Amino acid sequence: MQRQGASKRQKERARQEKQREKDAARNERRKDKTLKSVPGEPGEDPDIAGIVPGPQPPAVE
């Protein structure tokens, strides 16, 4: 019976460690995401920044 409690504690520690690793990875992704999103000019939509209106070049050259 005592062995069962020890394995349960070990399993719980492994679960907590895995959760800590996932949290660290999640925080790292959030930090990278905020660093990559460089703000452009105020009021400029980043999705259409740099697009030139007018005729487009032919798709097949």
PDB file with SEQRES, HELIX, SHEET and CRYST1 records, atoms N, CA, C and O in Angstrom:
SEQRES   1 A   61  MET GLN ARG GLN GLY ALA SER LYS ARG GLN LYS GLU ARG          
SEQRES   2 A   61  ALA ARG GLN GLU LYS GLN ARG GLU LYS ASP ALA ALA ARG          
SEQRES   3 A   61  ASN GLU ARG ARG LYS ASP LYS THR LEU LYS SER VAL PRO          
SEQRES   4 A   61  GLY GLU PRO GLY GLU ASP PRO ASP ILE ALA GLY ILE VAL          
SEQRES   5 A   61  PRO GLY PRO GLN PRO PRO ALA VAL GLU                          
HELIX    1 AA1 GLN A    2  LYS A   36  1                                  35    
CRYST1    1.000    1.000    1.000  90.00  90.00  90.00 P 1           1          
ATOM      1  N   MET A   1       0.806  -1.197   0.000  1.00  0.00           N  
ATOM      2  CA  MET A   1       0.000   0.000   0.000  1.00  0.00           C  
ATOM      3  C   MET A   1       0.851   1.264   0.000  1.00  0.00           C  
ATOM      4  O   MET A   1       0.504   2.251  -0.648  1.00  0.00           O  
ATOM      5  N   GLN A   2       1.924   1.233   0.701  1.00  0.00           N  
ATOM      6  CA  GLN A   2       2.749   2.420   0.789  1.00  0.00           C  
ATOM      7  C   GLN A   2       3.351   2.792  -0.561  1.00  0.00           C  
ATOM      8  O   GLN A   2       3.522   3.976  -0.852  1.00  0.00           O  
ATOM      9  N   ARG A   3       3.667   1.829  -1.368  1.00  0.00           N  
ATOM     10  CA  ARG A   3       4.253   2.069  -2.689  1.00  0.00           C  
ATOM     11  C   ARG A   3       3.310   2.893  -3.571  1.00  0.00           C  
ATOM     12  O   ARG A   3       3.751   3.728  -4.361  1.00  0.00           O  
ATOM     13  N   GLN A   4       2.041   2.651  -3.425  1.00  0.00           N  
ATOM     14  CA  GLN A   4       1.052   3.358  -4.232  1.00  0.00           C  
ATOM     15  C   GLN A   4       1.101   4.861  -3.958  1.00  0.00           C  
ATOM     16  O   GLN A   4       1.012   5.657  -4.893  1.00  0.00           O  
ATOM     17  N   GLY A   5       1.239   5.257  -2.706  1.00  0.00           N  
ATOM     18  CA  GLY A   5       1.309   6.676  -2.363  1.00  0.00           C  
ATOM     19  C   GLY A   5       2.552   7.329  -2.922  1.00  0.00           C  
ATOM     20  O   GLY A   5       2.500   8.474  -3.371  1.00  0.00           O  
ATOM     21  N   ALA A   6       3.684   6.613  -2.903  1.00  0.00           N  
ATOM     22  CA  ALA A   6       4.935   7.166  -3.426  1.00  0.00           C  
ATOM     23  C   ALA A   6       4.835   7.384  -4.933  1.00  0.00           C  
ATOM     24  O   ALA A   6       5.294   8.402  -5.451  1.00  0.00           O  
ATOM     25  N   SER A   7       4.240   6.435  -5.623  1.00  0.00           N  
ATOM     26  CA  SER A   7       4.123   6.590  -7.077  1.00  0.00           C  
ATOM     27  C   SER A   7       3.145   7.717  -7.417  1.00  0.00           C  
ATOM     28  O   SER A   7       3.305   8.402  -8.427  1.00  0.00           O  
ATOM     29  N   LYS A   8       2.144   7.901  -6.577  1.00  0.00           N  
ATOM     30  CA  LYS A   8       1.187   8.975  -6.807  1.00  0.00           C  
ATOM     31  C   LYS A   8       1.869  10.336  -6.639  1.00  0.00           C  
ATOM     32  O   LYS A   8       1.636  11.250  -7.429  1.00  0.00           O  
ATOM     33  N   ARG A   9       2.705  10.467  -5.617  1.00  0.00           N  
ATOM     34  CA  ARG A   9       3.444  11.716  -5.414  1.00  0.00           C  
ATOM     35  C   ARG A   9       4.398  11.976  -6.575  1.00  0.00           C  
ATOM     36  O   ARG A   9       4.526  13.108  -7.043  1.00  0.00           O  
ATOM     37  N   GLN A  10       5.064  10.922  -7.036  1.00  0.00           N  
ATOM     38  CA  GLN A  10       5.994  11.068  -8.165  1.00  0.00           C  
ATOM     39  C   GLN A  10       5.235  11.498  -9.426  1.00  0.00           C  
ATOM     40  O   GLN A  10       5.705  12.357 -10.172  1.00  0.00           O  
ATOM     41  N   LYS A  11       4.096  10.917  -9.653  1.00  0.00           N  
ATOM     42  CA  LYS A  11       3.275  11.256 -10.810  1.00  0.00           C  
ATOM     43  C   LYS A  11       2.814  12.713 -10.721  1.00  0.00           C  
ATOM     44  O   LYS A  11       2.820  13.430 -11.722  1.00  0.00           O  
ATOM     45  N   GLU A  12       2.417  13.146  -9.526  1.00  0.00           N  
ATOM     46  CA  GLU A  12       1.966  14.520  -9.332  1.00  0.00           C  
ATOM     47  C   GLU A  12       3.110  15.506  -9.557  1.00  0.00           C  
ATOM     48  O   GLU A  12       2.908  16.559 -10.160  1.00  0.00           O  
ATOM     49  N   ARG A  13       4.310  15.173  -9.077  1.00  0.00           N  
ATOM     50  CA  ARG A  13       5.476  16.038  -9.315  1.00  0.00           C  
ATOM     51  C   ARG A  13       5.774  16.150 -10.803  1.00  0.00           C  
ATOM     52  O   ARG A  13       6.082  17.238 -11.290  1.00  0.00           O  
ATOM     53  N   ALA A  14       5.688  15.047 -11.528  1.00  0.00           N  
ATOM     54  CA  ALA A  14       5.931  15.058 -12.972  1.00  0.00           C  
ATOM     55  C   ALA A  14       4.886  15.923 -13.673  1.00  0.00           C  
ATOM     56  O   ALA A  14       5.209  16.662 -14.603  1.00  0.00           O  
ATOM     57  N   ARG A  15       3.635  15.831 -13.225  1.00  0.00           N  
ATOM     58  CA  ARG A  15       2.574  16.632 -13.821  1.00  0.00           C  
ATOM     59  C   ARG A  15       2.815  18.124 -13.574  1.00  0.00           C  
ATOM     60  O   ARG A  15       2.634  18.943 -14.475  1.00  0.00           O  
ATOM     61  N   GLN A  16       3.218  18.467 -12.366  1.00  0.00           N  
ATOM     62  CA  GLN A  16       3.492  19.864 -12.043  1.00  0.00           C  
ATOM     63  C   GLN A  16       4.684  20.391 -12.849  1.00  0.00           C  
ATOM     64  O   GLN A  16       4.652  21.524 -13.328  1.00  0.00           O  
ATOM     65  N   GLU A  17       5.725  19.586 -12.999  1.00  0.00           N  
ATOM     66  CA  GLU A  17       6.900  20.002 -13.772  1.00  0.00           C  
ATOM     67  C   GLU A  17       6.524  20.228 -15.230  1.00  0.00           C  
ATOM     68  O   GLU A  17       6.954  21.206 -15.842  1.00  0.00           O  
ATOM     69  N   LYS A  18       5.730  19.333 -15.781  1.00  0.00           N  
ATOM     70  CA  LYS A  18       5.292  19.492 -17.168  1.00  0.00           C  
ATOM     71  C   LYS A  18       4.477  20.770 -17.326  1.00  0.00           C  
ATOM     72  O   LYS A  18       4.624  21.478 -18.321  1.00  0.00           O  
ATOM     73  N   GLN A  19       3.615  21.071 -16.349  1.00  0.00           N  
ATOM     74  CA  GLN A  19       2.808  22.286 -16.405  1.00  0.00           C  
ATOM     75  C   GLN A  19       3.703  23.520 -16.333  1.00  0.00           C  
ATOM     76  O   GLN A  19       3.448  24.502 -17.030  1.00  0.00           O  
ATOM     77  N   ARG A  20       4.753  23.490 -15.497  1.00  0.00           N  
ATOM     78  CA  ARG A  20       5.688  24.614 -15.411  1.00  0.00           C  
ATOM     79  C   ARG A  20       6.391  24.829 -16.751  1.00  0.00           C  
ATOM     80  O   ARG A  20       6.568  25.967 -17.188  1.00  0.00           O  
ATOM     81  N   GLU A  21       6.788  23.742 -17.395  1.00  0.00           N  
ATOM     82  CA  GLU A  21       7.451  23.845 -18.701  1.00  0.00           C  
ATOM     83  C   GLU A  21       6.499  24.437 -19.746  1.00  0.00           C  
ATOM     84  O   GLU A  21       6.898  25.270 -20.560  1.00  0.00           O  
ATOM     85  N   LYS A  22       5.252  24.001 -19.715  1.00  0.00           N  
ATOM     86  CA  LYS A  22       4.266  24.531 -20.663  1.00  0.00           C  
ATOM     87  C   LYS A  22       4.029  26.019 -20.419  1.00  0.00           C  
ATOM     88  O   LYS A  22       3.922  26.793 -21.371  1.00  0.00           O  
ATOM     89  N   ASP A  23       3.947  26.422 -19.157  1.00  0.00           N  
ATOM     90  CA  ASP A  23       3.751  27.833 -18.836  1.00  0.00           C  
ATOM     91  C   ASP A  23       4.935  28.666 -19.311  1.00  0.00           C  
ATOM     92  O   ASP A  23       4.759  29.758 -19.852  1.00  0.00           O  
ATOM     93  N   ALA A  24       6.148  28.141 -19.104  1.00  0.00           N  
ATOM     94  CA  ALA A  24       7.344  28.870 -19.544  1.00  0.00           C  
ATOM     95  C   ALA A  24       7.348  29.010 -21.065  1.00  0.00           C  
ATOM     96  O   ALA A  24       7.660  30.081 -21.585  1.00  0.00           O  
ATOM     97  N   ALA A  25       7.009  27.954 -21.775  1.00  0.00           N  
ATOM     98  CA  ALA A  25       6.965  28.005 -23.237  1.00  0.00           C  
ATOM     99  C   ALA A  25       5.889  28.982 -23.705  1.00  0.00           C  
ATOM    100  O   ALA A  25       6.099  29.727 -24.662  1.00  0.00           O  
ATOM    101  N   ARG A  26       4.738  28.981 -23.032  1.00  0.00           N  
ATOM    102  CA  ARG A  26       3.655  29.892 -23.393  1.00  0.00           C  
ATOM    103  C   ARG A  26       4.090  31.344 -23.188  1.00  0.00           C  
ATOM    104  O   ARG A  26       3.833  32.198 -24.037  1.00  0.00           O  
ATOM    105  N   ASN A  27       4.747  31.620 -22.065  1.00  0.00           N  
ATOM    106  CA  ASN A  27       5.225  32.974 -21.802  1.00  0.00           C  
ATOM    107  C   ASN A  27       6.282  33.392 -22.819  1.00  0.00           C  
ATOM    108  O   ASN A  27       6.322  34.553 -23.227  1.00  0.00           O  
ATOM    109  N   GLU A  28       7.132  32.463 -23.229  1.00  0.00           N  
ATOM    110  CA  GLU A  28       8.161  32.757 -24.232  1.00  0.00           C  
ATOM    111  C   GLU A  28       7.509  33.112 -25.569  1.00  0.00           C  
ATOM    112  O   GLU A  28       7.933  34.055 -26.238  1.00  0.00           O  
ATOM    113  N   ARG A  29       6.480  32.357 -25.957  1.00  0.00           N  
ATOM    114  CA  ARG A  29       5.775  32.655 -27.210  1.00  0.00           C  
ATOM    115  C   ARG A  29       5.114  34.022 -27.144  1.00  0.00           C  
ATOM    116  O   ARG A  29       5.148  34.777 -28.116  1.00  0.00           O  
ATOM    117  N   ARG A  30       4.513  34.345 -26.004  1.00  0.00           N  
ATOM    118  CA  ARG A  30       3.888  35.662 -25.860  1.00  0.00           C  
ATOM    119  C   ARG A  30       4.924  36.769 -25.985  1.00  0.00           C  
ATOM    120  O   ARG A  30       4.679  37.786 -26.633  1.00  0.00           O  
ATOM    121  N   LYS A  31       6.084  36.570 -25.362  1.00  0.00           N  
ATOM    122  CA  LYS A  31       7.135  37.578 -25.416  1.00  0.00           C  
ATOM    123  C   LYS A  31       7.638  37.747 -26.846  1.00  0.00           C  
ATOM    124  O   LYS A  31       7.840  38.873 -27.302  1.00  0.00           O  
ATOM    125  N   ASP A  32       7.842  36.632 -27.559  1.00  0.00           N  
ATOM    126  CA  ASP A  32       8.287  36.706 -28.950  1.00  0.00           C  
ATOM    127  C   ASP A  32       7.249  37.389 -29.826  1.00  0.00           C  
ATOM    128  O   ASP A  32       7.590  38.154 -30.728  1.00  0.00           O  
ATOM    129  N   LYS A  33       5.986  37.107 -29.557  1.00  0.00           N  
ATOM    130  CA  LYS A  33       4.912  37.680 -30.360  1.00  0.00           C  
ATOM    131  C   LYS A  33       4.873  39.201 -30.200  1.00  0.00           C  
ATOM    132  O   LYS A  33       4.673  39.923 -31.177  1.00  0.00           O  
ATOM    133  N   THR A  34       5.063  39.684 -28.978  1.00  0.00           N  
ATOM    134  CA  THR A  34       5.035  41.134 -28.765  1.00  0.00           C  
ATOM    135  C   THR A  34       6.270  41.793 -29.363  1.00  0.00           C  
ATOM    136  O   THR A  34       6.198  42.939 -29.805  1.00  0.00           O  
ATOM    137  N   LEU A  35       7.401  41.093 -29.386  1.00  0.00           N  
ATOM    138  CA  LEU A  35       8.604  41.659 -29.982  1.00  0.00           C  
ATOM    139  C   LEU A  35       8.497  41.726 -31.502  1.00  0.00           C  
ATOM    140  O   LEU A  35       9.020  42.653 -32.121  1.00  0.00           O  
ATOM    141  N   LYS A  36       7.822  40.749 -32.104  1.00  0.00           N  
ATOM    142  CA  LYS A  36       7.703  40.717 -33.561  1.00  0.00           C  
ATOM    143  C   LYS A  36       6.734  41.760 -34.082  1.00  0.00           C  
ATOM    144  O   LYS A  36       6.894  42.254 -35.198  1.00  0.00           O  
ATOM    145  N   SER A  37       5.739  42.099 -33.293  1.00  0.00           N  
ATOM    146  CA  SER A  37       4.744  43.066 -33.759  1.00  0.00           C  
ATOM    147  C   SER A  37       5.291  44.478 -33.541  1.00  0.00           C  
ATOM    148  O   SER A  37       5.027  45.119 -32.524  1.00  0.00           O  
ATOM    149  N   VAL A  38       6.048  44.933 -34.514  1.00  0.00           N  
ATOM    150  CA  VAL A  38       6.631  46.268 -34.459  1.00  0.00           C  
ATOM    151  C   VAL A  38       5.584  47.258 -34.932  1.00  0.00           C  
ATOM    152  O   VAL A  38       5.090  47.144 -36.054  1.00  0.00           O  
ATOM    153  N   PRO A  39       5.244  48.207 -34.118  1.00  0.00           N  
ATOM    154  CA  PRO A  39       4.209  49.157 -34.542  1.00  0.00           C  
ATOM    155  C   PRO A  39       4.706  50.047 -35.675  1.00  0.00           C  
ATOM    156  O   PRO A  39       5.839  50.526 -35.654  1.00  0.00           O  
ATOM    157  N   GLY A  40       3.856  50.256 -36.646  1.00  0.00           N  
ATOM    158  CA  GLY A  40       4.186  51.135 -37.771  1.00  0.00           C  
ATOM    159  C   GLY A  40       3.775  52.544 -37.424  1.00  0.00           C  
ATOM    160  O   GLY A  40       3.798  52.948 -36.261  1.00  0.00           O  
ATOM    161  N   GLU A  41       3.404  53.281 -38.435  1.00  0.00           N  
ATOM    162  CA  GLU A  41       2.934  54.638 -38.202  1.00  0.00           C  
ATOM    163  C   GLU A  41       1.589  54.583 -37.490  1.00  0.00           C  
ATOM    164  O   GLU A  41       0.803  53.664 -37.719  1.00  0.00           O  
ATOM    165  N   PRO A  42       1.320  55.552 -36.634  1.00  0.00           N  
ATOM    166  CA  PRO A  42       0.018  55.554 -35.948  1.00  0.00           C  
ATOM    167  C   PRO A  42      -1.115  55.674 -36.962  1.00  0.00           C  
ATOM    168  O   PRO A  42      -1.051  56.487 -37.885  1.00  0.00           O  
ATOM    169  N   GLY A  43      -2.142  54.867 -36.784  1.00  0.00           N  
ATOM    170  CA  GLY A  43      -3.285  54.919 -37.686  1.00  0.00           C  
ATOM    171  C   GLY A  43      -3.110  54.088 -38.940  1.00  0.00           C  
ATOM    172  O   GLY A  43      -4.023  54.033 -39.764  1.00  0.00           O  
ATOM    173  N   GLU A  44      -1.970  53.437 -39.114  1.00  0.00           N  
ATOM    174  CA  GLU A  44      -1.735  52.615 -40.300  1.00  0.00           C  
ATOM    175  C   GLU A  44      -2.091  51.169 -39.987  1.00  0.00           C  
ATOM    176  O   GLU A  44      -1.681  50.627 -38.961  1.00  0.00           O  
ATOM    177  N   ASP A  45      -2.849  50.553 -40.871  1.00  0.00           N  
ATOM    178  CA  ASP A  45      -3.240  49.161 -40.694  1.00  0.00           C  
ATOM    179  C   ASP A  45      -2.058  48.265 -41.076  1.00  0.00           C  
ATOM    180  O   ASP A  45      -1.603  48.321 -42.218  1.00  0.00           O  
ATOM    181  N   PRO A  46      -1.549  47.442 -40.153  1.00  0.00           N  
ATOM    182  CA  PRO A  46      -0.384  46.609 -40.464  1.00  0.00           C  
ATOM    183  C   PRO A  46      -0.645  45.549 -41.532  1.00  0.00           C  
ATOM    184  O   PRO A  46       0.288  45.065 -42.174  1.00  0.00           O  
ATOM    185  N   ASP A  47      -1.932  45.184 -41.723  1.00  0.00           N  
ATOM    186  CA  ASP A  47      -2.265  44.191 -42.742  1.00  0.00           C  
ATOM    187  C   ASP A  47      -2.080  44.717 -44.155  1.00  0.00           C  
ATOM    188  O   ASP A  47      -1.788  43.948 -45.071  1.00  0.00           O  
ATOM    189  N   ILE A  48      -2.247  46.017 -44.340  1.00  0.00           N  
ATOM    190  CA  ILE A  48      -2.144  46.570 -45.690  1.00  0.00           C  
ATOM    191  C   ILE A  48      -0.960  47.522 -45.836  1.00  0.00           C  
ATOM    192  O   ILE A  48      -0.856  48.236 -46.833  1.00  0.00           O  
ATOM    193  N   ALA A  49      -0.082  47.534 -44.861  1.00  0.00           N  
ATOM    194  CA  ALA A  49       1.086  48.414 -44.923  1.00  0.00           C  
ATOM    195  C   ALA A  49       1.978  47.993 -46.088  1.00  0.00           C  
ATOM    196  O   ALA A  49       2.267  46.808 -46.252  1.00  0.00           O  
ATOM    197  N   GLY A  50       2.404  48.931 -46.875  1.00  0.00           N  
ATOM    198  CA  GLY A  50       3.317  48.656 -47.977  1.00  0.00           C  
ATOM    199  C   GLY A  50       2.642  48.243 -49.265  1.00  0.00           C  
ATOM    200  O   GLY A  50       3.331  48.021 -50.261  1.00  0.00           O  
ATOM    201  N   ILE A  51       1.333  48.132 -49.291  1.00  0.00           N  
ATOM    202  CA  ILE A  51       0.620  47.760 -50.516  1.00  0.00           C  
ATOM    203  C   ILE A  51       0.447  49.007 -51.367  1.00  0.00           C  
ATOM    204  O   ILE A  51       0.024  50.056 -50.879  1.00  0.00           O  
ATOM    205  N   VAL A  52       0.777  48.881 -52.635  1.00  0.00           N  
ATOM    206  CA  VAL A  52       0.680  50.002 -53.561  1.00  0.00           C  
ATOM    207  C   VAL A  52      -0.584  49.826 -54.394  1.00  0.00           C  
ATOM    208  O   VAL A  52      -0.751  48.792 -55.041  1.00  0.00           O  
ATOM    209  N   PRO A  53      -1.478  50.814 -54.392  1.00  0.00           N  
ATOM    210  CA  PRO A  53      -2.685  50.687 -55.200  1.00  0.00           C  
ATOM    211  C   PRO A  53      -2.371  50.866 -56.680  1.00  0.00           C  
ATOM    212  O   PRO A  53      -1.375  51.490 -57.044  1.00  0.00           O  
ATOM    213  N   GLY A  54      -3.214  50.325 -57.509  1.00  0.00           N  
ATOM    214  CA  GLY A  54      -3.046  50.470 -58.952  1.00  0.00           C  
ATOM    215  C   GLY A  54      -2.895  49.131 -59.619  1.00  0.00           C  
ATOM    216  O   GLY A  54      -3.072  48.086 -58.992  1.00  0.00           O  
ATOM    217  N   PRO A  55      -2.563  49.164 -60.903  1.00  0.00           N  
ATOM    218  CA  PRO A  55      -2.419  47.917 -61.659  1.00  0.00           C  
ATOM    219  C   PRO A  55      -1.319  47.031 -61.061  1.00  0.00           C  
ATOM    220  O   PRO A  55      -0.272  47.507 -60.622  1.00  0.00           O  
ATOM    221  N   GLN A  56      -1.598  45.748 -61.064  1.00  0.00           N  
ATOM    222  CA  GLN A  56      -0.653  44.786 -60.522  1.00  0.00           C  
ATOM    223  C   GLN A  56       0.110  44.129 -61.672  1.00  0.00           C  
ATOM    224  O   GLN A  56      -0.421  44.037 -62.780  1.00  0.00           O  
ATOM    225  N   PRO A  57       1.327  43.676 -61.439  1.00  0.00           N  
ATOM    226  CA  PRO A  57       2.076  42.987 -62.488  1.00  0.00           C  
ATOM    227  C   PRO A  57       1.402  41.660 -62.852  1.00  0.00           C  
ATOM    228  O   PRO A  57       0.691  41.088 -62.026  1.00  0.00           O  
ATOM    229  N   PRO A  58       1.613  41.169 -64.060  1.00  0.00           N  
ATOM    230  CA  PRO A  58       1.007  39.897 -64.462  1.00  0.00           C  
ATOM    231  C   PRO A  58       1.471  38.761 -63.541  1.00  0.00           C  
ATOM    232  O   PRO A  58       2.616  38.744 -63.089  1.00  0.00           O  
ATOM    233  N   ALA A  59       0.566  37.817 -63.272  1.00  0.00           N  
ATOM    234  CA  ALA A  59       0.890  36.705 -62.388  1.00  0.00           C  
ATOM    235  C   ALA A  59       1.888  35.741 -63.030  1.00  0.00           C  
ATOM    236  O   ALA A  59       2.735  35.179 -62.338  1.00  0.00           O  
ATOM    237  N   VAL A  60       1.793  35.543 -64.374  1.00  0.00           N  
ATOM    238  CA  VAL A  60       2.689  34.619 -65.073  1.00  0.00           C  
ATOM    239  C   VAL A  60       3.651  35.444 -65.924  1.00  0.00           C  
ATOM    240  O   VAL A  60       3.239  36.282 -66.726  1.00  0.00           O  
ATOM    241  N   GLU A  61       4.900  35.191 -65.735  1.00  0.00           N  
ATOM    242  CA  GLU A  61       5.892  35.933 -66.540  1.00  0.00           C  
ATOM    243  C   GLU A  61       6.652  34.988 -67.421  1.00  0.00           C  
ATOM    244  O   GLU A  61       7.529  35.415 -68.172  1.00  0.00           O  
TER     245      GLU A  61                                                      
END                                                                             
